[in-house]
Structure formats: C-alpha cells, structure tokens
C-alpha cells in the first residue's frame, strides 16, 4: 500500500505533552543551577544582559508607579528572548558540545522568522497591558499621580483597596496570558523549528495538562524574579540564567 502523504496546508500533529509531578519545577531549577556552574562565563554574560535591560527600562520610566506594569511585563516578555542564548547553552551541554558564548549569540537565526512573529504577539500584549495599567491609574487617581513612595504606602496600608484589587486583577490576567503562551514556546521553536502559533498552542496545552506543576513553576519564577528586583537588579545576575536554563529543562520534560 502506498504511503499516504500529509495534504498540503494540513498541519502536522502537535507535539505530545507529558504529565509531570507537582514538585518537578524544583528539579528544573537544580538542573539550571548545574548548567550555570558548568558554563559560568556564557551564562553570566546573559545575566548581565538581564541587568542592563532592566536598568534601562527603570531609568526610561523614571520610577513612576503607573508604569510598574510596563516594567513587569517587560521582564516577563523580554526575558524569554534574552534567554535564547541560555537555552542554547543548555541544549549544547545536553548534547555534550562546547558551551562557549560565541555560538549561543546566533542561536536565534535558525528560526528567525517565527521568532519575529512571536515577538510581535508579545509586543501587542505588552502595549495593551501597559495601556490598561495607565487607564486604571487615571480612573482611580483623578488628580496628580502618586509618587512611587505614595503608591507603596497605599499597598501596605490597603488605602484605595478597590484600585489595588482592580490593578492586580488586570496585572494577573495579562501575566497569566504571557506566562501561558511563552512557557516553553521559544525552546520549541529553536529545537524543533516550529512556527510561532503551533509552539504557543503547545505551551498553553502544557500549562493546562500540568496545572499544579505550572502553579509551582510560576511561583518560583515570581519568587526569584522578585528577589532580583528587591536587590536593585543585582540578584538577576544569578536568577536570570538559572531561570533561563531551567526553562529549557522544563521544555524537555513537558514535551515528548
């Protein structure tokens, strides 16, 4: 019998998703730490890139609280792209290849077109998120915008509770979208040359197939990212590479 070919225009099957236990994200972090220790020079270079990008964003926004969402979404959205080199380091180490910095700088070229499409998708989310944040501030602060110190006092004292609930609900909604569609999307595109839509859908499927593990993973990302921010970005030097490497191992565990 002649072998049937996939008709033109019909997409091949999506990658299969594995079930992982709730505690598996801790192993991803451990493997990420091992990658950092094995390839410190290249990994810490990307940690410095995270710091530089974060510092430029904070300086550009001038510490205005209405732009907190822009800074947060910038890290969530820009992080996976800064981490492309980190994924390549982990991939090369997995294959027992040299993990020097040079080859990792060009890792994006293998699927540049689809990475560009995914960048555009995340930029739209970024702009809508930032705009929604500013609208929330404008609705609740009809007069002069609060300073960063004033905003933090409101958070601690629960003044303007309605605003805080609305603001963090909006932020949580957009953060969930960004997390879901970028969970393992870029590693998939780099490793399997998938298109952006297929990779993003696979990422969302991985989240819904493993809600407990993904909840833990999101919490660990928030914890390490928060520690990096409260140390005036210094902690990002280590946290950024660990999370980048760990994301590669998350992809390898979640997708057959």
C-alpha positions as CSV (number, residue, x, y, z in Angstrom):
1,X,0.0,0.0,0.0
2,X,1.4,3.4,-0.9
3,X,2.3,5.6,2.0
4,X,-0.2,8.5,2.4
5,X,1.3,12.0,2.4
6,X,0.0,14.8,4.5
7,X,-2.1,17.1,2.3
8,X,-0.7,20.5,1.5
9,X,-2.0,23.0,4.1
10,X,-2.7,20.4,6.7
11,X,-0.7,21.0,9.9
12,X,1.2,18.0,11.3
13,X,0.2,16.7,14.8
14,X,1.0,18.9,17.7
15,X,3.8,17.6,20.0
16,X,2.6,15.3,22.8
17,X,2.6,16.7,26.3
18,X,3.9,14.7,29.3
19,X,2.4,14.8,32.8
20,X,4.9,15.9,35.4
21,X,4.6,15.8,39.2
22,X,4.0,19.0,41.2
23,X,7.5,19.1,42.6
24,X,9.2,18.7,39.2
25,X,10.0,22.5,38.8
26,X,12.4,22.2,41.7
27,X,14.4,19.7,39.6
28,X,14.4,22.2,36.7
29,X,15.9,24.8,38.9
30,X,18.6,22.3,40.1
31,X,19.5,21.5,36.5
32,X,19.5,25.2,35.7
33,X,22.0,25.7,38.6
34,X,24.1,22.9,37.3
35,X,24.2,24.5,33.8
36,X,25.2,27.8,35.3
37,X,28.1,26.2,37.2
38,X,29.2,24.2,34.2
39,X,29.2,27.2,31.8
40,X,29.6,30.2,34.1
41,X,31.1,32.7,31.6
42,X,28.5,32.4,28.9
43,X,25.6,32.1,31.5
44,X,26.7,35.2,33.5
45,X,27.0,37.2,30.3
46,X,23.3,36.8,29.8
47,X,22.7,37.6,33.5
48,X,24.4,40.9,32.8
49,X,22.2,41.4,29.8
50,X,19.1,41.0,32.1
51,X,20.6,43.6,34.5
52,X,21.3,46.1,31.7
53,X,17.9,45.7,30.1
54,X,16.1,46.1,33.5
55,X,18.2,49.1,34.4
56,X,17.5,50.8,31.1
57,X,13.8,50.2,31.5
58,X,13.7,51.5,35.0
59,X,15.6,54.6,34.0
60,X,13.4,55.2,31.0
61,X,10.2,55.0,33.0
62,X,11.6,57.2,35.8
63,X,10.1,55.3,38.7
64,X,6.5,56.3,38.0
65,X,4.1,53.8,39.6
66,X,1.7,53.9,36.7
67,X,4.4,52.3,34.6
68,X,5.0,49.4,37.0
69,X,3.0,47.1,34.7
70,X,5.3,48.1,31.8
71,X,8.4,47.2,33.8
72,X,6.8,43.9,34.9
73,X,5.5,42.9,31.5
74,X,8.8,44.0,30.0
75,X,10.6,41.4,32.2
76,X,8.0,38.7,31.5
77,X,8.0,39.4,27.8
78,X,11.7,40.3,27.2
79,X,13.0,37.5,29.5
80,X,12.4,34.6,27.1
81,X,14.2,36.4,24.3
82,X,17.2,37.3,26.5
83,X,17.2,33.7,27.5
84,X,17.6,32.3,23.9
85,X,21.3,32.0,24.4
86,X,20.8,30.3,27.7
87,X,18.5,27.7,26.1
88,X,21.3,27.1,23.6
89,X,23.9,26.6,26.3
90,X,21.6,24.0,28.0
91,X,21.0,22.3,24.6
92,X,24.7,22.2,23.8
93,X,25.6,20.9,27.3
94,X,22.9,18.2,26.9
95,X,24.5,17.1,23.7
96,X,28.0,17.3,25.3
97,X,29.0,20.1,22.9
98,X,31.2,23.1,23.9
99,X,29.1,25.8,25.5
100,X,31.2,28.8,24.8
101,X,29.5,32.2,24.3
102,X,30.0,32.7,20.6
103,X,27.7,30.0,19.1
104,X,24.9,31.0,21.6
105,X,24.8,34.5,20.3
106,X,23.5,33.3,16.9
107,X,21.0,30.7,18.2
108,X,18.1,32.8,17.1
109,X,19.0,32.7,13.4
110,X,17.7,29.1,13.0
111,X,14.1,30.2,13.2
112,X,14.3,34.0,12.9
113,X,11.1,34.5,11.0
114,X,8.9,32.7,13.6
115,X,10.7,34.3,16.5
116,X,9.8,37.6,14.8
117,X,6.1,36.7,14.7
118,X,6.2,35.6,18.3
119,X,7.9,38.9,19.2
120,X,5.1,40.8,17.6
121,X,2.4,38.8,19.5
122,X,4.1,39.6,22.8
123,X,4.6,43.2,21.9
124,X,0.9,43.6,21.4
125,X,0.3,42.0,24.9
126,X,2.9,44.4,26.3
127,X,1.2,47.5,24.8
128,X,-2.3,46.5,25.9
129,X,-1.1,45.6,29.4
130,X,0.8,48.9,29.8
131,X,-2.2,50.9,28.5
132,X,-4.6,49.1,30.8
133,X,-2.3,49.9,33.7
134,X,-2.3,53.6,32.9
135,X,-6.1,53.7,32.4
136,X,-6.5,52.1,35.9
137,X,-4.4,54.8,37.4
138,X,-6.2,57.5,35.6
139,X,-9.6,56.3,36.7
140,X,-8.7,56.0,40.4
141,X,-6.3,58.9,40.7
142,X,-8.2,61.8,39.1
143,X,-5.7,64.4,40.3
144,X,-2.0,64.2,40.4
145,X,-0.4,60.7,40.0
146,X,1.1,59.4,43.2
147,X,4.8,59.0,43.7
148,X,6.3,55.6,44.0
149,X,6.6,56.0,47.7
150,X,3.0,57.1,47.9
151,X,1.8,54.1,45.9
152,X,3.8,51.7,48.1
153,X,2.2,53.2,51.2
154,X,-1.2,52.6,49.6
155,X,-0.3,49.0,49.0
156,X,0.9,48.4,52.6
157,X,-2.0,50.3,54.3
158,X,-4.7,49.0,51.9
159,X,-5.8,52.5,51.1
160,X,-7.6,52.6,47.8
161,X,-8.4,48.9,48.2
162,X,-10.7,49.0,45.1
163,X,-7.9,50.3,42.9
164,X,-5.5,47.7,44.3
165,X,-7.9,44.9,43.6
166,X,-8.6,46.1,40.1
167,X,-4.9,46.8,39.3
168,X,-3.6,43.5,40.5
169,X,-6.5,41.6,38.8
170,X,-5.6,43.3,35.5
171,X,-1.9,42.5,36.0
172,X,-2.6,38.9,37.0
173,X,-4.8,38.4,33.9
174,X,-2.1,39.7,31.5
175,X,0.7,37.9,33.4
176,X,-1.2,34.6,33.0
177,X,-1.6,35.1,29.3
178,X,2.1,36.0,28.9
179,X,3.1,33.0,31.0
180,X,0.9,30.6,29.2
181,X,1.9,31.4,25.7
182,X,5.6,31.8,26.4
183,X,6.1,28.9,28.9
184,X,8.1,26.7,26.5
185,X,7.4,28.4,23.2
186,X,10.8,29.7,22.3
187,X,12.7,26.5,23.2
188,X,10.2,24.6,21.0
189,X,10.8,27.0,18.1
190,X,14.6,26.8,18.5
191,X,14.8,23.0,19.0
192,X,12.1,21.8,16.5
193,X,11.8,24.7,14.1
194,X,8.1,25.0,14.8
195,X,6.0,28.0,13.8
196,X,5.0,30.5,16.5
197,X,1.3,29.6,16.6
198,X,1.9,25.9,17.0
199,X,4.6,26.4,19.6
200,X,2.4,28.9,21.6
201,X,-0.6,26.5,21.5
202,X,1.6,23.6,22.7
203,X,2.8,25.9,25.5
204,X,-0.8,26.5,26.6
205,X,-1.6,22.8,26.4
206,X,1.4,22.1,28.6
207,X,0.1,24.5,31.2
208,X,-3.4,23.0,31.2
209,X,-2.1,19.5,31.3
210,X,0.0,20.2,34.4
211,X,-1.8,22.9,36.4
212,X,-0.2,22.0,39.8
213,X,3.4,21.9,38.5
214,X,2.8,25.1,36.5
215,X,1.5,26.9,39.5
216,X,4.6,25.9,41.4
217,X,6.8,27.0,38.4
218,X,5.1,30.4,38.2
219,X,5.6,30.9,41.9
220,X,9.3,30.1,41.6
221,X,9.7,32.5,38.7
222,X,7.9,35.2,40.7
223,X,10.0,34.5,43.8
224,X,13.4,34.5,42.0
225,X,12.4,37.5,39.8
226,X,11.1,39.4,42.9
227,X,14.4,38.7,44.8
228,X,16.3,40.0,41.8
229,X,14.2,43.2,41.8
230,X,14.4,43.9,45.5
231,X,18.2,43.6,45.3
232,X,18.1,46.5,42.8
233,X,18.6,44.0,39.9
234,X,21.8,42.6,41.3
235,X,20.1,39.2,42.0
236,X,19.1,39.0,38.4
237,X,22.7,38.2,37.6
238,X,22.2,34.7,39.0
239,X,18.4,34.3,39.0
240,X,18.1,35.2,35.3
241,X,20.5,32.5,34.0
242,X,19.1,29.9,36.4
243,X,15.5,30.5,35.2
244,X,16.6,30.5,31.6
245,X,18.4,27.2,31.8
246,X,15.6,25.8,33.9
247,X,13.1,26.7,31.2
248,X,15.0,24.6,28.7
249,X,14.7,21.6,31.1
250,X,11.0,22.4,31.6
251,X,10.6,22.1,27.8
252,X,12.5,18.8,27.7
253,X,10.4,17.3,30.5
254,X,7.0,18.6,29.3
255,X,7.2,17.8,25.5
256,X,7.8,14.3,24.1
